[in-house]
Amino acid sequence: MASSPNKLIPSTFTPVPALAVVTDVHAVADLDAPLDAEAFLVASDQPLPAVLALNWDEVQAAGFDGSVGSSLIIPRSPAPLALIGIGASAEVTTDSLRDAAAAAARVTARKASRLGLHVNAPDLDAATVGQVLTEGALLARYRYTALKAKNNQEPLSALFLKSTGHEVSAVQAGVAVGLVGVRATTIARDLANTPPGHLTATDLADVAATLGEQFGFEVESFDKQQLIDLGCGGILGVNAGSAEEPRMIVLRYAPAGEPTGHLGMVGKGIMYDSGGISLKPSDPMHLLMKMDMGGAAAVLGAFTALRDLAVPATVSGWLMCTDNMPSGSAYKLGDVLTARGGTTVEVKNTDAEGRLAMMDGLVLAREAGVDAIIDIATLTGAALMALGKSTAALFGNNQDLVDRVRDAAAVVDEPVWQLPLEKKYRKQLDSEVADLSNLGGPHAGATTAALFLNEFVGDTAWAHLDIAGTMHVDADDSWRSAGATGFGARLLADVSRRFAR
């Protein structure tokens, strides 16, 4: 791996320990393998499994009623039992099963390396059950431990799934899909959780090359001189204050047969965002700015899933990667940058840098002739303030594409909410000295940021995901482990899986 002169990382460090994701997951007819713990996902209106040798009066006396969120640990030798409530059987959904599997994995985390899960949800599709149980359990057990000497959580080495009323082979087919999604999300999480001194733009290019070789997609990296030659003044302007070189990382996946279309993805890859000359305050949010490359991480994670999901479309990705740092050479308020294609942009705030880096990528995606573009970025605090930490903001110029993103979000339980691309606000981006400015007024910041990006997509169908709120959780939340969430990796993979012109 290439290393810059001011690199903080030890030579043995790798930013992608996620390649060791658990793959020993089996759908079984009977849980007769040696286990460290067994968990039963229990509906509140169904009889308790006979193997428990318990009745409802006994477990209710212990505080367990089968409602969503309720749980009970029963000490047994050699493997303790866990009861996880999933509510009334008629109300069980794939999302609630994913959450229940996550709860089971968490309550057994200190002891269970080999975990068995029982579920009885015959009204749900067997493959989907296998997929969501795999996702919930494995993603809940995620921890970023690459820089820790000790880990107080027992790593999950094997997972066994018994789904009553379903064919084992059908459940196992869903397990295979779930494992691909877990891997994509875990890679995105690992990259976003890695400290900025351990993961630069050049490092990410090296990581992408390694992943491309392993998972069947092409990777081409563009260095600073090549970006100058391409006229990518946005990313170069943002990079001007950094001691680290920028990289544009282009990913290309081709299906085995005739492609159903060509989908483009653009990911914001600000490896660390100090705010530049418009310096951020030193607060907890500043600490999280190592995750300002979460959009690029999500795109790269999604690409690791495309071959294994047999995605029928051609997919290309542009990861726009650089630091945003203050220094004597940094770009300044009042500077004018020229984007790929010639559009000039007045800089009114150097902390509105993500859109500047991404505008070059959007133009290049359009020039590549893609049928649609989805961009994903930790772009605005306004999206966080409007929708909180559970829901990403979604914009677009094509309702069909927006609906596809929204459908995929529902499948993977990564909530999005469409906000209006209100053209009346476009005049807030007017500039007296350039074609437009990089900052609107004090209100509707997520919308004005989206309107800025919209300037660079032309007539190409386009959707924009602002994941500033959803990139991180402070504490474990169902299958979302504390730290970077990897939001968008599974969503983008699902859109790709179903994409056609």
Steps between C-alpha positions, in 0.01 A plus 500: 500500500636841408587725791542876513780669698269612782319167528410400855422137429727210587611308194307189608162674522227418250182707488289207378483232773143449376626246250483253792118531521335188645387269220421188706122548495273200447128443466422170672205270560610434859734686730713206602841661446705598808387848604604762755147645513157450346249775438128455433317779317162474671163642390276615784196304374668165420574207732851490636727244330471164677878474533491783753288295743344829617154652483390859454415547868857413595670730252254783565580472871862562399399813305485362145175544305613455139449864410743668264813589694445258788766241578584238760819303564453149643822351646546147371794268457683476271334783302277771651170578332377844398136591430452798270151646452377574148143609586178358360560248221277686253711814544843343449690658211838445342624813676383378841668163439824676411473702820424189706801315360710803592361494854581130530855557384547784747364334815729202438800705391727443798492121481366370171743434219264239350141620506179322400181687407148350494214679324146408400377745234356279225303786341821676397709402199761241597793663319417838646492347849847355447629831368372723780597263781853489361516877463360571845723262694826569319464878474406522868819317595713745303771684691786709366792336678788554256680735740409327828733272692205322664140434403256427785238356264514138386538501120220320319654208313189304395127561470232232458144583392195278550191646333193285570278439198761590240720294270858506620633560148275805453615650829863431407453687172400803704800451727728536196342835411516614862871421522571714195313794653673455835838504330417816305378679812788382716757622250326839489495511881865405533609768256290772663612401851869507407677811639603756236870458574463134411294539183581766243368545148800312360442219750137472395612465139723210606216342696267534200755330275526207742122466527457527124734207442317293759142583407507541124498868409752727333667785687678800351651773719572855386774695678534875538662562162239290323224697675665821383506362146128413529415850622351381829530834677253412774688214663832676434378814675389307806833316505713816475557526877590136556841335520335186356435456129141461381375196315206444272431127509294368209332161542356298212289184519382313189237223511550163336226552241347787308462786752153617592630854533785711634476635854743762627582566865690797641627488859627786714840399635618779729748298702502760776306825504643774719280754326806656337534875555135491619628290789251281685465546877683238708195302605385136476386550140849611404631174645267309268637667188718196433165361379450774241603242241202281592343548156810374320525213749138402428560497124817293537322259735213465253740414218627199697146359478427541130660185358366271773150643456526444122406863437379518138594865435830671433591706807764773520609694806691823557648545848615859553761478775703768678553666837362848567768671706600857593852614409684775322409343167133429577222632281334810639163664528450697183708268284344383175544136399439360152326164484555234238304632201569868573239606758649758739414495871558773756604362839294662772581237763789253489300264725254446215772297335334167425288643222811657344682167485190318377415741219796371298391140554144575392620659176725202427215258569279691259776501237528121538145471369345328801124452499466626858715642779463446873727706718546442871662743742524607862410840364305730733426555866163621376404143406591388851297778658198432277487119517716398795742208518271225371391631160700626202383782276418404141475737203485449127403629157333176391220352708540149360863488617409656835233233546754225424730638769209526741394141428853372559521696824185324623642158409823549697349709785711808429225764522490795262258789460455693179541877538401749229753616243335842519619704202389828661803472727746476210553878496662471842797345320545796265840669495604843377842376386442138390238271351383404848616492862548198724269619776136607519322693773446414866196278435432173311870415492444141390289619207741771385786248515295263285420783259873568469567137404206508260685762295752236391282204396330655198211290373631175648264333748647575843435426866691647794533342846608730783614263776648756741256391771514126443875450463552434872325386819624584849393167651391157378160522332365166381735381221667842486809468715646806673713702260472515123184332370607424142169656392445472126717200412213249501259758360719571197560130446125436500434780250773355275355151530170619353626770266382532140475799272 
